[in-house]
Structures are given as C-alpha cells and as structure tokens.
Amino acid sequence: MITSLRLKHFKSWKDTGEMRLAPLTALFGSNSSGKTSLLQWMLLLKQTIESSDRNQALHLGDDRSAADMGTFQDLIFQHNEQNCMQWDMSWNLLEPLSIDFPEHQPPAITGQKMSYEAELQWKTNKIVVNKLEYRFSDKSFGMKAEAGNNAEYDLYADNFSFVRSRGRAWRLPQPVKCYGFPDHVRAYYQNAAFLSDFELELEKLFSRIYYLGPLRDHPKRQYTWAGSKPGDMGSRGERVVDAILAAGESGPYISPGHRRKRLTLEVRIATWLKQLQLVDSFEVRRVAEGSKLFQVWVRRSSDSPEVLLTDVGFGVSQILPVIALCYYVPEHSIIILEQPEIHLHPRVQAGLADVFVDAIQNRHVQIILESHSEHLLRRLQRRMAEETFEAHQAALYFCKNEKGTSSLEQLKIDAFGRIENWPPDFFGDEFGDIAEMSKAILQRKKRAS
C-alpha cells in the first residue's frame, strides 16, 4: 500500500506537501482543481516502468496509453523548463525484504517499508534525471548527476559504504528510466548487487496498480469471448464481461466476510447490483452451445421479464466495471478510479461507498479516487459513525486552484465521521441557493399582493 506522496512542479502543483495515503484516499474539489493530475502522476510512472525503452526517463504516453501527458513542457509547473519536477513516495511491502551484504560488510538489514524519490529536469532537449534515491531501514541509496554534467553520475549512500572493484574509477552513465541503477553499478562496485531489489520492489508495487477512467463503454447486445483472461477491465471498462467469464473459470474465490461462503465474481456483482436496487438479477449467458458469443441478461424486479443489459438504465453498465474491478484484481492491489459515481442516482452513489468499504476490508485493496459526489462522502461519514469503517482508514482531501496553482487541504475527520474543517462551497453553495430561493419567493409574493 502506498502510504505517502509528495509532488513538486507537476502540472498545476507547485508543491502538494506530504500527502498521507490510506486504504481509501479520496480527492474532492471543483473542476480543474488538480485532482486528476495527482492520479495521472501514478499512471505516468506506471507506464514508464512498463515501457520497453530503458533510455526514456519518462514515457509520456500516446493515444493508447492510460495517461497521454503530451510533452514535458505540458506537465512541468507553469510550463517553465527551468523547474525541476520532483516526487517522493513511501509504501509498505507485501513481505519483509531482507538484504544480506557480502562477507566483512555491514550486517543484513530487514524491513517492510520503502521510499523512493526522484528529480527530473529538461536539459539538452530531453528529460534528464538529476537524482534518484531509495530509502530502506535506516539507510539511503541513490545516484545523482555530477555538477554541471548530466551524462555522468555518482553513486552515494547514507550509513553505508560502496566498495569499488579494482580498475579505473569510471563514472556512471545515466539511470535506467527514472528509477533504475544502470548495469554498470554492479560491475563497478563489489557490494551493489542488492540495489536491484529496490528497483524490483517498485516494479512490483506499480504492477499492482489498476485504473478505470471516467468515460466507460456503452453496453452491447452481445460480447465475444475467446477464453482469454484480461489483466484488468480496460480504462473504459471494455473488458468487464471478459473478466467476469474468465473469473468464472476459476470458481468461487471472493470472500464476502469472515466465515461466509466464497462467491464467484458474477455472483458477487449480482449481489451488489441487487443490494443497490439497480436490478433484481444479473447473469452472463452464452448465446448458444459452443458459441463464443455471450449476452448479459438482467431482471429489473422480481416480477418483470428478463431483458438485455442494453435495455435497462445506463447506470447499470456504468457501475458494472467499478464493482467488477474491486473484486477481480488480486488482493492487496491498488485501484485508481476517476469519478466512479458518474451517471449514477444519488442513492447508488452512496451505496458505492459501501462497495469500497467491503473491498477494502475483505480484499485488502487500496482505493484512490477523485469524485464530485457528496452522497458518497456522506455514506463514508455514516459508516464511520456506525463504527463499521474507521476514520484512520480514510484520507480525504479538498483540492482548489487559485491563479493557476493547486493546493491541497486534508479534511480532518473525528472518530464519529464529522469533518471539522469543512471548506466553503465544498459541494457548491447549497445554503446560498436556499437563501436566494427564499428571497425570490418573498419578492414574488409581494408582487402578487
């Protein structure tokens, strides 16, 4: 789980300050306040890690990427190429990591928390890594560009000494992407092989990140499935039926709670759709024996006829990939959601909070989302008051943008779910609208009399 994050000079963020991330992290705020940018940074780093180009410090994306960031000038704060983009993040490892050093070196170190930071800048018509660093146990390990030279780097460590191999003391070349030590490190130093463990842990972390965007596919009258197992729902939820069918091949694996019978993904989705009062039944069915074509059938109520997914309200198809993703991904995954409440009735928006709470508690996933839904927030507050979801399990933020610079305010929530620092016009000026409406009514009555 990612536990903290700080960004500097990224898009509209001059400095986010240190953000605490929790099992449920939610970003609220007006349009263009910077909420989406924080999610885009995670997607940017994920697609960079997954890129095959080792020499590209950042993979800025294209029309096939989850995040198409344009150029470096587009994403650097105030489009000023002199600014250095920086980030610092920390996370908990799934398993303790132990590093054994060669004989006559410091004793082994073990831990389950790690941090990674980097600084990048535009130099000589390309993105250059000025510095990268990992922190583990009580030690720091990194490399930084030699002063005035972005082609040669020095390796450094805090509370640790690297031992040079015999031979000429060559300088190190640029890092691999924005997070990896070049292969030369292992050749130039006798005791640097363990640095690969840090890179691997970062790669493992981002391999567990799954993303669903705000614009989702329209439902279809039939779907084709050839038996493959998709890695996720797709950024538009376009592979949700494939995922449901693939998960069905594995049989029941989803625990709905302690000592409760495990369910298939399809049954878990059907249970939630019914609980949210969207449909009474849900089933993915093969068109004919041996066919690769499938249809999604639903029943709006117990006494209504079965119809295809295309013939019911649009909200069902929009929430379907959100629910499916929460239960399809492996346990301990990180799910990034943009506006999960889009096209949903307020009652269902509130119920979506219960879906997230259940997935966090029973599947141990981390959910990071941006939303405009007051109903979702209110349900979270209610669950905290009812003690079914603890306040410390949530990190809620309000984003705003003034004169092109975004700022972040963490909402202070007490044990009863009350927000102590409710920002002005958090979800619009509701009381202002009521007051103006009352004035208008009085004026109309005066004119009528």
C-alpha positions in Angstrom: 0.0 0.0 0.0 1.2 3.5 -0.9 1.4 5.4 2.4 2.6 8.9 1.4 3.3 11.0 -1.6 4.7 14.4 -2.4 4.9 16.1 -5.8 6.7 19.3 -6.8 6.4 21.2 -10.0 4.0 18.7 -11.6 1.3 20.3 -13.8 -0.6 22.8 -11.6 1.1 21.6 -8.4 4.0 23.7 -7.2 4.1 21.5 -4.1 1.5 19.2 -2.8 3.1 18.9 0.6 3.3 15.5 2.1 0.1 13.6 1.5 -0.9 10.7 3.7 -2.5 7.9 1.7 -4.8 5.4 3.4 -6.7 2.3 2.3 -9.3 4.7 0.9 -7.9 8.0 -0.4 -10.4 10.4 -1.9 -9.9 13.7 -3.7 -12.7 16.2 -3.9 -12.8 19.7 -5.4 -14.1 21.7 -8.3 -13.2 21.1 -12.0 -9.6 21.9 -12.9 -8.6 22.0 -9.3 -5.8 19.4 -9.8 -7.4 16.3 -8.6 -6.9 14.3 -11.8 -3.3 15.4 -12.1 -2.4 13.5 -8.9 -3.9 10.3 -10.3 -2.1 11.0 -13.7 1.2 11.0 -12.0 0.7 7.5 -10.8 -0.3 6.4 -14.3 2.7 8.2 -15.8 5.1 6.3 -13.5 3.3 3.0 -14.1 3.5 3.3 -17.9 7.2 4.4 -17.6 8.0 1.3 -15.6 6.2 -0.9 -18.1 7.8 0.8 -21.1 10.4 -1.2 -23.1 12.6 1.8 -23.6 15.2 1.8 -20.9 16.7 5.1 -22.0 13.5 7.2 -21.8 13.3 8.8 -18.4 9.5 9.2 -18.6 7.1 7.6 -21.0 4.7 10.5 -21.6 2.2 8.3 -23.4 0.1 8.4 -26.5 -3.5 7.8 -27.6 -3.1 4.1 -26.5 -1.8 5.0 -23.0 -3.9 5.5 -19.8 -2.2 8.9 -19.5 -1.3 10.9 -22.5 0.7 13.7 -21.0 1.8 15.5 -24.1 5.3 17.0 -23.8 7.5 17.7 -20.7 6.7 21.3 -21.2 3.0 20.4 -20.9 3.4 18.8 -17.5 6.0 20.9 -15.8 4.7 23.6 -13.5 3.9 26.9 -15.3 5.5 25.3 -18.4 8.8 26.5 -17.2 11.6 24.3 -18.4 13.9 25.6 -15.7 11.7 24.0 -13.0 12.7 20.6 -11.6 10.0 18.0 -11.3 10.3 16.1 -8.0 8.5 13.4 -6.2 8.9 11.4 -3.0 6.7 8.4 -2.2 6.6 5.7 0.5 4.9 2.3 0.6 4.6 -0.9 2.6 6.0 -4.1 1.1 3.7 -7.1 1.0 6.5 -9.2 2.5 9.6 -8.2 4.6 12.6 -7.6 2.5 16.0 -8.8 3.8 19.3 -7.7 2.3 22.4 -9.7 3.1 25.7 -8.0 2.3 28.9 -9.7 1.3 31.3 -11.0 4.0 33.0 -8.4 6.1 30.3 -5.9 5.2 27.6 -4.4 7.5 25.0 -6.8 8.9 21.9 -7.7 7.0 19.0 -5.2 7.0 15.4 -6.2 7.0 12.3 -4.1 6.7 8.8 -3.8 5.2 8.8 0.0 4.4 10.5 1.7 1.5 10.7 5.1 0.0 11.7 6.4 -3.5 12.3 9.9 -4.7 13.5 11.4 -7.9 14.2 14.8 -9.5 13.9 15.3 -13.3 14.6 18.3 -15.5 14.6 19.3 -19.2 18.2 19.6 -20.4 19.7 19.4 -23.8 16.3 18.7 -25.4 15.5 15.7 -23.3 14.3 14.7 -19.9 17.2 14.1 -17.6 17.2 12.5 -14.1 19.2 14.7 -11.7 18.8 12.4 -8.8 17.1 9.1 -7.7 17.1 7.7 -4.2 15.7 4.7 -2.3 15.4 4.7 1.5 15.2 1.4 3.3 15.7 0.6 7.0 17.8 3.5 8.3 19.9 3.8 5.1 19.6 5.8 1.8 21.0 4.7 -1.5 21.0 6.8 -4.7 22.8 8.4 -7.6 22.9 12.0 -8.8 24.3 13.8 -11.7 27.8 15.3 -11.4 27.6 19.1 -11.0 27.3 20.7 -14.4 27.3 17.3 -16.2 24.1 15.3 -16.9 26.0 12.5 -18.6 28.0 11.2 -15.7 26.7 10.2 -12.2 27.9 9.4 -8.8 26.6 6.7 -6.5 26.1 7.6 -2.9 24.7 6.1 0.3 23.9 7.2 3.8 25.1 4.9 6.6 26.7 2.6 4.1 29.9 2.4 2.0 30.1 1.1 -1.5 33.3 -0.8 -2.3 34.9 -0.1 -5.7 36.0 -3.0 -7.9 39.6 -3.0 -8.9 40.4 -0.9 -12.0 39.8 2.6 -13.2 37.2 4.6 -11.3 34.8 5.2 -14.2 31.8 7.5 -13.7 28.4 6.0 -14.0 26.1 6.6 -17.0 22.5 7.9 -16.7 19.9 5.9 -14.7 17.6 3.4 -16.4 14.3 5.3 -16.9 13.7 7.4 -13.8 14.1 4.7 -11.2 16.8 2.2 -12.1 20.5 1.9 -11.5 22.5 1.3 -14.7 24.1 -2.2 -15.1 27.5 -0.5 -14.6 26.8 -0.2 -10.9 27.0 -3.9 -10.4 30.3 -4.0 -12.4 32.0 -1.1 -10.8 31.1 -1.9 -7.2 31.6 -5.2 -5.3 28.6 -4.8 -3.0 25.9 -3.0 -5.1 24.0 -6.0 -6.4 21.3 -5.6 -3.8 20.2 -2.3 -5.5 18.2 -4.4 -8.0 16.0 -5.5 -5.1 14.8 -1.9 -4.6 14.0 -1.5 -8.3 12.1 -4.8 -8.3 10.0 -3.7 -5.3 9.0 -0.5 -7.1 8.1 -2.5 -10.2 6.1 -5.0 -8.1 4.2 -2.1 -6.5 3.2 -0.5 -9.8 2.3 -3.8 -11.3 -0.5 -4.0 -8.7 -2.0 -0.7 -9.8 -5.2 -0.9 -11.8 -7.1 2.0 -13.4 -10.6 2.8 -14.5 -11.4 6.1 -16.2 -14.5 8.3 -16.0 -15.7 7.5 -19.6 -17.0 4.0 -19.9 -18.1 1.9 -22.8 -21.8 1.7 -23.7 -23.3 -1.7 -23.1 -23.5 -4.2 -26.1 -26.2 -6.6 -27.1 -23.6 -9.3 -27.3 -20.0 -9.9 -26.4 -17.3 -12.1 -27.9 -15.0 -14.1 -25.6 -12.4 -16.5 -26.8 -11.3 -17.7 -23.4 -8.5 -15.2 -22.6 -8.1 -13.7 -19.1 -7.7 -9.9 -19.2 -5.3 -8.2 -16.8 -7.9 -5.6 -15.9 -11.2 -4.1 -17.0 -9.6 -1.7 -19.6 -9.5 2.0 -18.9 -13.1 2.3 -20.2 -14.4 -0.9 -18.7 -14.5 -2.5 -22.1 -13.2 -5.9 -20.9 -15.6 -6.3 -18.0 -17.5 -9.2 -19.5 -14.3 -11.0 -20.4 -13.2 -10.6 -16.8 -16.4 -12.0 -15.4 -16.2 -15.0 -17.7 -12.5 -15.6 -17.1 -13.0 -15.4 -13.3 -15.9 -17.9 -13.6 -13.4 -20.5 -14.9 -11.6 -20.3 -11.5 -14.7 -20.9 -9.5 -15.6 -19.2 -6.2 -12.8 -17.1 -4.7 -14.3 -13.9 -3.3 -14.9 -13.9 0.4 -17.9 -11.7 1.4 -16.8 -11.7 5.0 -15.4 -13.8 7.9 -16.7 -17.4 7.8 -19.0 -16.7 4.9 -19.2 -18.9 1.7 -16.9 -17.8 -1.1 -18.6 -16.4 -4.2 -17.8 -16.2 -7.9 -17.2 -12.7 -9.4 -20.5 -12.9 -11.2 -22.5 -13.7 -8.1 -20.7 -11.0 -6.1 -21.6 -8.5 -8.8 -25.2 -9.7 -8.9 -25.5 -9.4 -5.1 -24.3 -5.8 -5.1 -26.5 -4.8 -8.0 -29.5 -6.1 -6.2 -28.4 -4.5 -2.9 -28.0 -1.2 -4.7 -31.6 -1.7 -6.0 -30.4 -1.5 -9.6 -31.6 -4.9 -10.8 -33.1 -8.0 -9.2 -31.0 -10.5 -11.1 -27.8 -10.4 -13.3 -26.4 -13.2 -15.4 -23.9 -13.5 -18.3 -25.1 -16.3 -20.6 -23.7 -18.0 -23.7 -25.9 -17.3 -26.8 -25.7 -21.0 -27.9 -23.9 -24.2 -27.0 -20.3 -23.9 -28.2 -20.7 -20.3 -29.2 -18.1 -17.6 -28.4 -20.9 -15.0 -28.1 -22.3 -14.0 -24.8 -25.1 -11.8 -23.6 -25.8 -10.0 -20.3 -29.3 -10.6 -19.0 -30.9 -8.7 -16.1 -34.3 -8.6 -14.4 -35.3 -5.2 -13.2 -37.6 -6.5 -10.5 -38.7 -10.0 -9.4 -42.0 -9.7 -11.4 -40.5 -8.2 -14.5 -39.3 -10.1 -17.6 -35.6 -10.6 -18.3 -34.0 -8.1 -20.7 -30.6 -7.5 -22.1 -28.2 -5.0 -20.4 -28.8 -2.6 -23.2 -32.5 -2.4 -22.4 -32.2 -1.1 -18.8 -30.9 2.2 -17.4 -27.5 3.4 -18.4 -26.3 3.4 -14.8 -26.1 -0.4 -14.6 -23.5 -0.6 -17.3 -21.5 2.3 -15.8 -21.2 0.9 -12.3 -20.6 -2.7 -13.5 -16.8 -2.3 -14.3 -16.4 -0.4 -11.0 -17.8 -3.2 -8.9 -16.1 -5.9 -11.0 -12.7 -4.2 -10.8 -12.9 -4.2 -7.0 -13.3 -7.9 -6.8 -11.4 -9.0 -10.0 -8.0 -7.7 -9.1 -5.7 -9.7 -6.8 -5.8 -8.9 -3.1 -3.6 -6.1 -2.0 -3.9 -4.3 -5.3 -4.2 -0.5 -5.7 -7.2 0.7 -7.6 -7.3 4.2 -9.2 -10.8 5.5 -10.1 -11.9 8.7 -11.8 -15.5 9.7 -11.0 -16.8 6.3 -10.2 -20.2 7.8 -9.5 -20.7 9.1 -13.0 -24.3 8.6 -14.4 -25.5 7.1 -11.1 -28.5 8.0 -9.0 -27.6 9.7 -5.6 -28.8 6.6 -3.7 -26.4 4.4 -5.8 -23.6 6.9 -5.4 -24.0 6.5 -1.6 -24.1 2.7 -2.0 -20.8 2.8 -3.9 -19.1 3.8 -0.7 -20.2 0.5 0.8 -18.8 -1.4 -2.1 -15.4 0.3 -1.5 -15.5 -0.3 2.3 -16.3 -4.0 1.7 -13.5 -4.4 -0.9 -11.0 -2.7 1.4 -11.9 -4.8 4.4 -12.4 -8.2 2.8 -9.9 -8.0 -0.1 -7.3 -5.6 1.4 -7.2 -3.4 -1.7 -6.2 0.2 -1.6 -8.6 2.6 -3.5 -7.5 6.0 -4.6 -10.3 8.0 -6.3 -11.4 11.5 -7.3 -15.0 12.4 -7.1 -17.6 15.1 -7.1 -20.1 13.0 -5.1 -21.4 14.4 -1.8 -23.6 11.3 -1.4 -20.5 9.0 -1.5 -18.8 11.2 1.2 -21.8 11.3 3.4 -22.1 7.5 3.4 -18.5 7.2 4.4 -19.1 9.5 7.3 -22.1 7.5 8.3 -20.1 4.2 8.3 -17.5 5.9 10.5 -20.2 7.0 13.0 -21.6 3.4 12.9 -18.0 2.1 13.6 -18.1 -0.2 10.5 -15.3 1.9 8.9 -12.7 3.6 11.0 -11.7 7.2 10.3 -8.0 6.5 10.1 -8.7 4.1 7.2 -9.6 7.1 5.0 -7.6 10.1 3.8 -9.9 12.7 2.3 -8.6 15.9 0.6 -10.1 19.0 -0.9 -8.3 20.4 -3.9 -8.5 24.0 -5.1 -6.8 26.1 -7.8 -6.0 29.8 -7.4 -4.2 31.7 -10.2 -3.1 28.5 -11.8 -1.6 26.9 -8.7 -3.3 24.0 -7.0 -3.3 23.5 -3.2 -4.4 20.6 -1.0 -6.3 20.6 2.3 -6.7 17.4 4.2 -10.2 17.1 5.7 -10.0 16.5 9.5 -12.4 13.7 10.4 -13.1 12.7 14.0 -14.0 9.3 15.2 -17.7 10.0 14.6 -17.2 10.8 11.0 -17.6 14.6 11.4 -15.5 16.9 9.3 -14.0 19.6 11.5 -12.7 21.8 8.7 -15.5 21.7 6.1 -14.2 24.0 3.2 -16.5 26.8 2.0 -18.6 25.8 -1.0 -17.3 22.3 -0.8 -20.1 20.9 -2.9 -21.5 24.2 -4.1 -23.3 26.9 -2.2 -26.4 24.9 -1.1 -27.3 27.3 1.7 -26.8 30.3 -0.6 -29.2 28.8 -3.1 -31.8 28.2 -0.4 -31.4 31.8 0.8 -31.7 33.2 -2.6 -34.7 31.0 -3.4 -36.4 32.2 -0.2 -35.8 35.8 -1.2 -37.3 35.2 -4.6 -40.4 33.6 -3.1 -40.9 36.6 -0.8 -40.5 39.1 -3.7 -43.0 37.2 -5.9 -45.5 37.1 -3.0 -45.1 40.8 -2.5 -45.7 41.5 -6.2 -48.7 39.2 -6.2 -50.3 41.1 -3.2 
